[in-house]
Amino acid sequence: MNYWLFKSEPDAWSWDQQVARGDAGEEWTGVRNYQARNNMRAMKVGDRGFFYHSNIGKEVVGVVEVVRESAPDTTTDDPRWDCVVIKALFPVKTPVSLDDCKAAPDLQDMALVKTSRLSVQPVSVAEWAVICRMAGIEAG
């Protein structure tokens, strides 16, 4: 299993909206960055990710799972862009802010800290464990 972080502005697509989609999940559309797209192309069903509220809040608020691998993004006719489908699994007990991540010595190399503008990012196993501990959830 691999781990990821999905960033969304909560006034555009929030954790509550993701939860409301239930087991069907939601296409993670609108990504127009090659690195973020390539990250989605690397995802497999069952991979987990953090749902991160960007812009407003700037914090990890939940855990999601990839339920469909990369396929053409239905919001464009441009064949360069793909998306995955993710479903909400559960909220974190304690949101983990960007400032919390920047202050954690074990997260200094995390993409969220180093390249914070990337909308879909890889998360290492070690980083996943650290954030899960900070969020008060199991790392499994």
Backbone torsions as a table, in degrees:
resi	resn	phi	psi	omega
1	MET	NA	140.1	174.5
2	ASN	-110.9	162.5	-176.6
3	TYR	-123.7	149.8	-173.1
4	TRP	-143.9	171.5	172.5
5	LEU	-134.3	127.5	179.7
6	PHE	-110.1	121.7	-178.8
7	LYS	-101.9	135.9	176.9
8	SER	-145.5	137.8	173.2
9	GLU	-73.8	123.3	-173.0
10	PRO	-63.9	-19.9	176.0
11	ASP	-81.7	-10.3	174.9
12	ALA	-100.9	-45.8	176.5
13	TRP	-153.6	112.6	-173.4
14	SER	-102.0	167.6	173.8
15	TRP	-55.8	-44.2	-179.6
16	ASP	-60.6	-38.5	176.9
17	GLN	-66.7	-39.8	178.2
18	GLN	-62.5	-45.3	178.6
19	VAL	-59.5	-41.1	-177.7
20	ALA	-63.6	-20.2	179.2
21	ARG	-75.3	-14.2	175.6
22	GLY	63.1	-151.8	-176.6
23	ASP	-67.6	-21.4	178.3
24	ALA	-66.5	-28.5	-178.7
25	GLY	70.8	-166.0	-177.2
26	GLU	-145.6	140.2	173.1
27	GLU	-64.0	136.8	177.6
28	TRP	-93.5	77.4	-171.5
29	THR	-91.8	171.2	172.2
30	GLY	84.9	3.1	179.4
31	VAL	-75.4	122.9	-178.0
32	ARG	-128.0	44.8	176.9
33	ASN	-131.0	128.5	-175.5
34	TYR	-61.8	-40.5	-179.4
35	GLN	-64.5	-44.7	177.9
36	ALA	-63.8	-41.7	177.3
37	ARG	-61.1	-45.1	179.7
38	ASN	-62.9	-34.9	174.7
39	ASN	-61.4	-43.4	178.7
40	MET	-65.8	-36.3	178.5
41	ARG	-64.5	-24.3	179.9
42	ALA	-84.6	-10.2	-175.3
43	MET	-75.1	148.2	176.6
44	LYS	-121.4	153.0	174.9
45	VAL	-55.9	132.5	-179.4
46	GLY	99.3	-17.0	174.4
47	ASP	-59.7	149.4	-179.9
48	ARG	-110.0	157.2	177.9
49	GLY	-149.0	157.8	170.6
50	PHE	-88.2	140.2	172.5
51	PHE	-97.3	119.0	-171.6
52	TYR	-117.7	124.2	173.8
53	HIS	-81.8	112.3	178.4
54	SER	-95.1	167.0	177.0
55	ASN	66.6	-60.1	177.6
56	ILE	-108.7	115.9	-179.6
57	GLY	98.7	-50.6	-178.7
58	LYS	48.8	62.8	-176.5
59	GLU	-156.3	151.1	172.2
60	VAL	-74.1	125.0	-176.7
61	VAL	-119.7	-13.0	-177.8
62	GLY	-164.6	175.9	178.3
63	VAL	-120.5	135.3	-179.9
64	VAL	-122.8	166.9	177.2
65	GLU	-131.5	141.3	175.3
66	VAL	-75.7	123.8	-179.3
67	VAL	-113.6	-10.0	171.9
68	ARG	-146.1	133.5	-179.9
69	GLU	-73.3	173.1	-174.1
70	SER	-53.9	134.2	178.0
71	ALA	-149.2	167.5	-179.9
72	PRO	-55.2	137.9	177.5
73	ASP	-69.3	120.3	-176.3
74	THR	-73.8	-5.1	-179.5
75	THR	-92.2	4.1	179.5
76	THR	-149.7	153.5	173.8
77	ASP	-91.0	-3.6	-178.5
78	ASP	-75.6	116.6	-175.1
79	PRO	-70.0	-6.0	179.7
80	ARG	-73.8	-18.6	-169.2
81	TRP	-109.2	130.6	-178.9
82	ASP	-120.4	172.0	173.4
83	CYS	-155.0	160.8	173.2
84	VAL	-109.1	172.1	171.6
85	VAL	-112.8	131.0	177.6
86	ILE	-123.0	150.7	174.1
87	LYS	-123.8	149.2	177.2
88	ALA	-73.3	136.5	174.9
89	LEU	-101.5	-55.3	-179.6
90	PHE	-165.9	154.5	175.9
91	PRO	-77.6	159.2	172.4
92	VAL	-79.0	155.1	178.0
93	LYS	-74.5	-38.0	179.8
94	THR	-129.6	113.5	177.2
95	PRO	-56.0	142.6	-179.3
96	VAL	-110.7	113.6	-174.6
97	SER	-81.8	163.2	174.0
98	LEU	-58.7	-40.9	178.0
99	ASP	-62.1	-38.4	176.2
100	ASP	-61.0	-43.4	-179.8
101	CYS	-65.1	-42.8	179.8
102	LYS	-64.4	-29.0	-178.7
103	ALA	-83.9	-14.9	-177.1
104	ALA	-84.3	118.3	-178.7
105	PRO	-55.7	-34.8	-177.6
106	ASP	-77.4	-3.2	-178.2
107	LEU	-113.4	11.0	-175.4
108	GLN	-64.6	-24.5	178.8
109	ASP	-98.2	1.4	-179.3
110	MET	-64.6	141.7	178.9
111	ALA	-56.3	-37.7	179.6
112	LEU	-59.1	-34.6	-179.6
113	VAL	-82.9	-40.2	-173.7
114	LYS	-87.3	-41.1	-179.0
115	THR	-129.3	66.0	-168.9
116	SER	-64.4	-15.5	-177.3
117	ARG	-84.0	-13.3	-179.5
118	LEU	-68.7	126.2	-170.9
119	SER	-80.1	-23.5	177.2
120	VAL	-133.0	116.6	-169.8
121	GLN	-128.5	149.1	171.2
122	PRO	-76.1	151.6	175.3
123	VAL	-129.1	126.8	179.6
124	SER	-72.1	163.5	177.9
125	VAL	-58.4	-43.6	-179.6
126	ALA	-64.7	-42.9	178.6
127	GLU	-64.4	-40.1	177.6
128	TRP	-57.6	-46.8	-178.5
129	ALA	-63.3	-41.7	-179.6
130	VAL	-64.0	-48.1	-178.0
131	ILE	-66.9	-39.8	176.8
132	CYS	-58.9	-44.6	178.2
133	ARG	-61.0	-44.7	-179.9
134	MET	-64.6	-32.5	-177.3
135	ALA	-85.1	-7.0	179.2
136	GLY	75.5	30.2	-179.9
137	ILE	-126.0	163.7	176.1
138	GLU	-71.2	143.7	-177.7
139	ALA	-81.3	-7.4	-176.2
140	GLY	-63.7	NA	NA
